[in-house]
Amino acid sequence: MGLSPVGGFYEWTGAKGHRQLHFIWSARNEESRFLAGLASRWRDLLPCTILTRAANQDMQDLHNRMPVILNGEERDTWLGGPEDPSLGVDTRIRHHLV
């Protein structure tokens, strides 16, 4: 299990050649959020990946999936190792065009 602290992330929308960039960040008063991920050591490398889930109501107009975004309580639960598919489901986000 792993965490990636972020202030936000980017998502592209629109057709090729006419794509628009959106910056997405927390709709709450938190300066950073944590993305759920997996990491492992392989030789001298530490490869990692960010997990995604179906988009929630705040994200579904931009994309059909989104990162699993965890709040402070959920990050501790995630690091404990449970397989809880509801983690991050209540995340509130907002976005604007860049």
C-alpha positions as CSV (number, residue, x, y, z in Angstrom):
1,M,0.0,0.0,0.0
2,G,1.2,3.5,-0.7
3,L,0.1,7.2,-0.7
4,S,0.9,10.0,-3.0
5,P,0.3,13.5,-1.5
6,V,-1.1,15.9,-4.1
7,G,-2.5,19.4,-4.2
8,G,-4.5,18.5,-7.2
9,F,-4.3,16.8,-10.6
10,Y,-5.0,17.4,-14.3
11,E,-7.5,15.9,-16.7
12,W,-8.0,16.5,-20.4
13,T,-11.4,16.7,-22.1
14,G,-12.5,17.2,-25.7
15,A,-11.6,15.8,-29.1
16,K,-8.1,15.5,-30.3
17,G,-6.8,18.8,-31.6
18,H,-9.3,20.7,-29.4
19,R,-8.5,19.3,-26.0
20,Q,-9.0,21.4,-22.8
21,L,-7.0,21.0,-19.7
22,H,-8.8,21.0,-16.3
23,F,-7.1,21.4,-12.9
24,I,-8.9,19.4,-10.2
25,W,-8.5,19.9,-6.5
26,S,-10.3,19.4,-3.2
27,A,-13.6,21.2,-2.6
28,R,-12.9,21.2,1.1
29,N,-10.4,23.3,3.1
30,E,-7.6,20.7,2.8
31,E,-4.4,21.9,1.1
32,S,-3.5,18.4,0.1
33,R,-5.1,15.1,-0.5
34,F,-3.7,11.6,-0.8
35,L,-4.1,9.3,-3.8
36,A,-4.2,5.6,-3.0
37,G,-1.5,3.6,-4.7
38,L,0.6,0.5,-4.7
39,A,4.4,0.5,-4.4
40,S,7.1,-2.2,-4.3
41,R,10.8,-2.4,-4.5
42,W,12.4,-3.9,-7.6
43,R,16.1,-3.9,-7.6
44,D,17.2,-0.3,-7.1
45,L,13.8,1.1,-8.2
46,L,10.6,1.9,-6.3
47,P,7.9,1.5,-9.0
48,C,4.4,2.7,-8.0
49,T,0.9,3.1,-9.5
50,I,-2.1,5.2,-8.6
51,L,-5.4,3.4,-8.2
52,T,-8.6,4.6,-10.0
53,R,-12.3,4.1,-9.4
54,A,-15.5,5.0,-11.2
55,A,-16.0,8.8,-11.3
56,N,-18.2,10.3,-8.7
57,Q,-20.8,13.0,-9.3
58,D,-18.2,15.8,-9.2
59,M,-15.9,14.1,-11.8
60,Q,-18.3,12.3,-14.2
61,D,-18.7,15.2,-16.6
62,L,-15.0,15.2,-17.2
63,H,-14.1,11.5,-17.2
64,N,-15.6,8.1,-16.4
65,R,-12.9,7.3,-13.8
66,M,-10.8,9.2,-11.3
67,P,-8.0,8.5,-8.8
68,V,-8.9,7.1,-5.4
69,I,-8.6,10.3,-3.4
70,L,-8.4,9.8,0.4
71,N,-9.0,12.2,3.2
72,G,-6.9,12.1,6.4
73,E,-9.0,9.4,8.1
74,E,-9.1,7.2,5.0
75,R,-5.4,7.3,4.4
76,D,-4.7,5.6,7.8
77,T,-7.3,3.0,6.9
78,W,-5.8,2.5,3.5
79,L,-2.3,2.0,4.9
80,G,-3.8,-0.6,7.3
81,G,-4.5,-2.8,4.3
82,P,-8.2,-3.4,4.2
83,E,-9.9,-4.0,0.9
84,D,-12.7,-1.4,1.3
85,P,-14.2,-0.4,-2.0
86,S,-15.9,2.6,-0.4
87,L,-12.7,4.4,0.4
88,G,-12.6,7.8,-1.4
89,V,-16.2,7.5,-2.7
90,D,-17.4,10.7,-0.9
91,T,-14.5,12.8,-2.1
92,R,-15.7,16.3,-3.1
93,I,-13.6,18.0,-5.8
94,R,-13.9,21.1,-8.0
95,H,-12.1,22.0,-11.2
96,H,-11.4,24.9,-13.6
97,L,-10.0,25.2,-17.1
98,V,-6.3,25.9,-17.3
